[in-house]
Amino acid sequence: MAWRLEVHHSTTYRYTGQVQESYNEARLTPVTGHRQTVLSSSLEVTPRVTPYRYADAFGTTVHSFDLHQPHDHLTVMGHSVTETSAPMPILNQLGWKDLRSDRAKERYFEFLTLTRLVDLDESMRAVCEQASALDDPTEAAIAVFGLVRKELTYVPGATAVSTTASDAFNAGNGVCQDFVHVSLALLRSMGIPARYVSGYVHNRPDALLGESVRGESHAWVDVWTGDWWGYDPTGDVAVGERHVVIATGRDYKDVTPIKGVYAGAALDKLEVSVELIRRA
């Protein structure tokens, strides 16, 4: 069943005084893909500036913009309407031999490599031994998500964007970012290509048309076992019509919604709001 989701994402930085200049990147715009079609999108920046739009190395739409006039606040608003589809069937499932071939390793090198955030320790290796022994890589990946759900408890505010997979795993709690980083570490250690996906999820499966729902940025995992397929380890659901993809990458650092540097007064307050509306 297809959905049509309207999203409004607003971020405001308020400073203690004047900022003289800033250099920024925003990843707030969905991209048309195999399970979603972007019907409209726009980005607004206050103070007014015209962003430069391009696609990064992972195909994510990026808006880059600089401000060179004094300002005491910065607001970035992303608007979009996207048509999404139900979970896709997992096709072209490969065996371990094909998945671990030199061709697959070379093609998906970036999604098989650990990073500073997607790290691994011995305690994590131990829990995935049973999954790695399964005959089918797709079944092994699904088993990994079950292990992550068993080992981690969702606790808002328990971690920061700098928290590593091993830190979250050993603490036993975290947010969606941590569920994804731990999943990526386990999957990649088994030789299964996996990437970080950021976006939005509508949290009401029975939402009424036109109903406004308060949301936030979300994250899940794309796995490659012959084709890419998505799973949301935090919600324990296959990625489907309630999910809108914004960005993909190796870890959170590749998909940060807004990042930049500036010269001037200190940050006083950060305000973020996300509104989702089901239109069809």
Residue pairs with C-beta under 8 A, 6 or more apart in sequence:
1 86
1 241
2 83
2 84
2 85
2 86
2 241
2 280
3 83
3 84
3 202
3 241
3 242
3 278
3 280
4 39
4 81
4 82
4 83
4 84
4 278
4 279
4 280
5 81
5 82
5 83
5 84
5 200
5 202
5 242
5 244
5 276
5 277
5 278
5 279
6 79
6 80
6 81
6 276
6 277
6 278
6 279
7 30
7 78
7 79
7 80
7 81
7 82
7 200
7 215
7 244
7 274
7 275
7 276
7 277
8 77
8 78
8 79
8 273
8 274
8 275
9 28
9 77
9 78
9 79
9 200
9 217
9 257
9 272
9 273
9 274
9 275
10 75
10 76
10 77
10 78
10 271
10 272
10 273
10 274
11 75
11 76
11 77
11 257
11 258
11 270
11 271
11 272
12 73
12 74
12 75
12 76
12 269
12 270
12 271
12 272
13 73
13 74
13 75
13 267
13 269
13 270
14 72
14 73
14 267
14 268
14 269
14 270
14 271
15 71
15 72
15 73
15 264
15 265
15 266
15 267
15 268
16 265
16 266
16 267
16 268
17 72
17 264
17 265
17 266
18 70
18 71
18 72
18 264
18 265
19 67
19 70
19 71
19 72
19 74
19 262
19 263
19 264
19 265
20 68
20 70
20 263
20 264
21 66
21 67
21 68
21 262
21 263
21 264
22 66
22 67
22 74
22 260
22 261
22 262
22 263
22 264
23 66
23 260
23 261
23 262
24 64
24 65
24 66
24 67
24 74
24 76
24 258
24 259
24 260
25 62
25 63
25 64
25 258
25 259
25 260
26 43
26 51
26 62
26 63
26 64
26 65
26 76
26 78
26 257
26 258
27 60
27 61
27 62
27 63
27 198
27 246
27 247
27 255
27 256
27 257
27 258
28 43
28 63
28 76
28 78
28 80
28 246
28 257
28 258
29 38
29 41
29 43
29 61
29 63
29 78
29 80
29 246
30 36
30 38
30 41
30 61
30 80
30 82
30 199
30 244
30 245
30 246
31 38
31 55
31 59
31 60
31 61
31 245
31 246
32 38
33 245
34 88
34 228
35 84
35 85
35 88
35 230
35 239
35 240
35 245
36 82
36 83
36 84
36 85
36 244
36 245
37 82
37 83
38 80
38 81
38 82
39 81
39 82
39 83
40 79
40 80
40 81
41 61
41 78
41 79
41 80
41 81
42 78
42 79
42 80
43 51
43 63
43 76
43 77
43 78
43 79
44 75
44 76
44 77
44 79
45 51
45 65
45 74
45 75
45 76
45 77
46 73
46 74
46 75
47 67
47 69
47 71
47 74
49 65
49 66
49 67
50 65
51 63
51 64
51 65
52 63
52 64
52 65
53 61
53 62
53 63
53 64
54 61
54 62
54 64
55 61
55 62
56 62
56 254
58 195
58 247
58 248
58 249
58 254
59 248
60 246
60 247
60 248
60 249
60 254
60 255
67 74
70 264
72 265
76 258
80 244
81 279
82 244
83 280
84 240
84 241
84 242
84 243
84 244
85 240
85 241
86 240
86 241
87 230
87 238
87 239
87 240
88 229
90 138
90 225
90 227
90 229
91 226
91 227
92 226
92 227
93 136
93 137
93 138
93 225
93 226
94 104
94 137
94 225
94 226
95 135
95 136
95 137
96 135
96 137
96 191
98 104
98 226
99 137
99 191
99 192
99 193
99 225
100 191
104 193
105 112
105 191
108 193
108 224
110 250
111 188
111 193
111 194
111 195
111 224
111 250
112 188
112 191
112 192
112 193
113 188
113 250
114 120
114 185
114 188
114 189
115 250
115 251
115 253
116 164
116 251
117 162
117 163
117 164
117 165
117 181
117 251
117 252
117 253
118 164
118 165
118 181
118 184
118 185
118 188
118 196
118 250
118 251
119 164
119 165
119 166
119 185
120 165
120 166
120 185
120 186
120 189
121 166
121 169
121 170
123 166
123 169
123 170
124 165
124 166
124 169
124 182
124 185
124 186
124 189
125 189
127 147
127 151
127 186
128 144
128 147
128 186
128 189
128 190
130 143
131 140
131 141
131 143
131 144
131 147
131 186
131 190
132 140
132 190
134 140
134 143
137 190
137 192
137 225
138 223
138 225
140 190
140 192
141 187
141 192
141 194
141 223
141 225
141 231
142 231
144 183
144 186
144 187
144 190
145 183
145 221
145 231
145 233
145 236
147 186
148 179
148 182
148 183
148 186
148 233
149 179
149 233
149 236
151 169
151 172
151 182
152 168
152 169
152 172
152 173
152 174
152 178
152 179
152 182
153 172
153 173
154 173
154 174
154 175
154 176
154 179
154 234
155 173
155 174
155 175
156 175
157 175
158 171
158 173
158 174
158 175
158 178
159 167
159 168
159 171
159 173
159 174
159 175
159 177
159 178
161 177
161 252
161 256
163 174
163 177
163 178
163 181
164 181
165 178
165 181
165 182
165 184
165 185
166 185
168 174
168 178
168 181
168 182
169 182
174 182
175 234
176 218
176 219
176 220
176 234
177 219
177 252
179 219
179 233
179 234
180 196
180 197
180 219
180 220
180 221
180 233
180 234
180 252
181 196
181 251
181 252
183 194
183 221
183 233
184 194
184 195
184 196
184 221
184 251
187 193
187 194
187 221
187 223
188 194
192 223
192 224
192 225
193 223
193 224
194 221
194 222
194 223
194 224
195 221
195 222
195 224
195 248
195 249
195 250
196 219
196 221
196 248
196 249
196 250
196 251
196 252
196 254
196 255
197 219
197 220
197 221
197 222
197 230
197 239
197 245
197 247
197 248
197 255
198 217
198 218
198 219
198 245
198 246
198 247
198 248
198 252
198 255
198 257
199 217
199 218
199 219
199 220
199 243
199 244
199 245
199 246
199 247
200 215
200 216
200 217
200 218
200 243
200 244
200 246
200 274
200 276
201 215
201 218
201 220
201 232
201 235
201 242
201 243
201 244
202 213
202 215
202 242
202 276
202 278
203 213
203 215
203 242
204 211
204 213
205 242
207 213
207 278
208 278
209 278
209 279
209 280
210 277
210 278
210 279
211 277
211 278
212 275
212 276
212 277
213 275
213 276
213 277
213 278
214 273
214 274
214 275
214 276
215 274
215 275
215 276
216 272
216 274
217 246
217 257
217 274
218 232
218 234
218 243
219 234
219 252
219 255
220 230
220 231
220 232
220 233
220 234
220 235
220 239
220 243
221 230
221 231
221 232
221 233
222 228
222 229
222 230
222 239
222 248
223 229
223 230
223 231
229 238
229 239
230 238
230 239
230 243
231 237
231 238
231 239
232 238
232 239
232 243
246 255
246 257
247 254
247 255
248 254
248 255
249 255
